[in-house]
Amino acid sequence: MSRTPDSEDFARAFGDTFDKFLKTNGISQSDAANRLGWGKAGKARLNTYCHDSPRGIRRIPEADVLYLVCVKLNFEFEYKGFRVSAATFNGNGAKPSAPQPAQLEFEYAGQFELTNPKGTVSVSFKRPPGRVELAVSLEAAS
């Protein structure tokens, strides 16, 4: 596989998340390699995914590696909005994960009475592709 900035980014995201997963679950790289059916030599292979080489390069995981760690170790991670998990490999999870809704906050320090006929509220809402535009205008009565 040729190295691109995206593949480098994916390799680092996978390796860092996988290393944290192993540590959090108390699984040594040797134990993980045995569970994956790689034997003793597999520990060195796993280490190349979790840590940079002396030249600062992280190994890019092949599809079979992703499949094995997700299915046999129940590993999953998210990369650029896509969840990689055992469900992804059986066709149930190939869709991007739903984005987390953002809460919009704004402050209004003035007093506003909606029952006062002199004050006005104007709201406009547009949905251009890829975003939402909301404009709120408050004109308080003096």
C-alpha positions in Angstrom: 0.0 0.0 0.0 1.4 3.4 -0.9 1.7 5.9 1.9 -0.4 9.0 1.7 -1.2 11.6 4.4 -4.6 9.9 4.9 -3.1 6.4 5.3 -0.5 7.8 7.7 -3.3 9.4 9.7 -5.3 6.2 9.7 -2.3 4.1 10.8 -1.7 6.4 13.7 -5.4 6.6 14.7 -5.7 2.8 14.6 -2.4 2.1 16.4 -3.0 4.6 19.2 -6.6 3.5 19.7 -5.6 -0.2 19.6 -2.7 0.3 22.1 -5.1 2.1 24.5 -7.7 -0.7 24.0 -5.1 -3.4 24.9 -3.9 -1.5 28.0 -7.5 -0.6 29.2 -8.5 -4.3 28.9 -5.4 -5.7 30.5 -4.4 -7.6 27.3 -0.7 -7.9 26.6 0.5 -7.8 23.0 1.7 -11.4 23.4 -1.8 -12.5 24.6 -3.4 -10.6 21.8 -1.1 -12.2 19.2 -2.0 -15.6 20.6 -5.7 -14.9 20.4 -5.3 -13.7 16.8 -3.5 -17.0 16.0 -0.2 -15.3 15.2 1.9 -17.0 17.9 5.1 -15.5 19.4 6.1 -13.7 16.3 2.8 -11.9 16.3 3.8 -9.7 19.3 6.4 -8.0 17.1 3.9 -7.5 14.4 1.3 -6.0 16.8 4.0 -3.7 18.2 4.5 -2.2 14.7 0.9 -1.1 14.6 1.0 0.4 18.1 4.3 2.2 18.0 6.4 4.1 15.5 9.5 2.6 14.0 12.9 4.2 14.7 12.3 6.2 11.5 9.0 7.6 12.9 6.8 5.5 10.6 3.7 3.6 11.8 2.6 0.4 10.0 -0.6 0.7 8.1 -3.0 -2.2 9.1 -4.1 -4.5 6.3 -7.8 -5.5 5.9 -7.1 -9.0 7.5 -5.6 -7.3 10.5 -8.6 -5.0 11.0 -10.9 -7.9 10.6 -9.1 -10.1 13.1 -8.7 -7.5 15.8 -12.3 -6.4 15.5 -13.8 -9.9 15.4 -11.5 -11.9 17.8 -10.7 -9.1 20.3 -14.0 -7.2 20.0 -12.0 -4.0 19.2 -13.7 -1.1 17.6 -12.8 2.5 16.8 -14.0 5.6 14.9 -12.1 7.3 12.2 -13.4 10.4 10.4 -17.0 9.6 11.3 -16.8 5.9 10.3 -17.0 3.2 13.0 -14.7 0.2 12.3 -16.0 -2.8 14.3 -17.0 -6.5 13.9 -20.5 -5.2 12.8 -18.8 -3.3 10.0 -17.4 -6.5 8.6 -20.7 -8.4 8.6 -22.4 -5.6 6.8 -24.4 -4.2 9.7 -22.3 -1.1 10.5 -20.8 0.3 7.3 -22.7 3.5 7.6 -21.1 6.6 9.1 -21.8 7.1 12.8 -24.3 9.8 13.5 -22.7 13.1 14.3 -23.2 14.4 17.8 -25.5 17.4 17.8 -23.9 20.6 18.8 -25.6 22.9 21.3 -25.7 26.5 20.3 -25.3 29.0 23.1 -25.8 32.7 23.1 -26.6 35.3 25.7 -29.1 38.0 25.7 -28.8 40.4 28.7 -31.7 42.7 27.9 -35.3 42.3 29.1 -37.8 41.1 26.5 -41.5 40.7 26.8 -43.2 38.7 24.1 -46.5 40.0 25.3 -45.5 43.6 24.5 -46.8 44.4 21.0 -43.9 46.8 20.4 -41.2 44.2 20.6 -40.6 41.9 17.7 -39.0 38.5 17.1 -37.8 37.3 13.7 -36.5 33.8 13.1 -35.3 32.5 9.7 -34.1 29.0 9.1 -32.3 27.7 6.0 -30.8 24.3 5.2 -28.2 24.7 2.4 -26.4 21.4 1.6 -24.1 20.4 4.5 -25.1 22.9 7.1 -28.0 24.7 8.9 -28.4 28.5 9.0 -30.5 30.0 11.8 -30.9 33.7 12.3 -32.7 35.1 15.3 -33.4 38.8 15.6 -34.8 40.4 18.8 -36.0 44.0 18.9 -36.9 45.0 22.4 -39.5 47.7 23.1 -38.0 50.7 24.8 
